[in-house]
Amino acid sequence: QVQLVESGGGLVQAGGSLTLSCAASGRTFSSYPMGWFRQAAGAEREFVAAISWSGANTYYADSVKGRFTISRDNAKNTVYLQMNSLKPEDTAVYYCAARKPYAVGKPMGSRDFGSWGQGTQVTVSS
């Protein structure tokens, strides 16, 4: 399995931007479809965005569509989540996750992902 480490979280005012990074170990990162999830205090973990192993396909939750962008740099073993126009309701711990190698199609949920990072806190103040 791949090991994942998120970074880039922090405190930002509403309307601001943050970019999260997720660094992966191993030489086969380019074969893993990747995703971002988030979990607010007292809430269940929810899907945010996903990207195919090639980077050709991306998927977003309706709540972030048009504001967040997922991307990857396979040469750097890193996946990113660019977050713009942040809202207080975006406050959560954000997790990076990896699906099994070469999995295709839109992920159905967290059960499709086998490896997880430790999470990074994003707090959006009003």
Summary of the structure (lengths in Angstrom):
residues: 126
radius of gyration: 13.4
end to end distance: 38.9
largest distance: 41.4
contacts: 379
relative contact order: 0.32
helix: 10%
strand: 48%
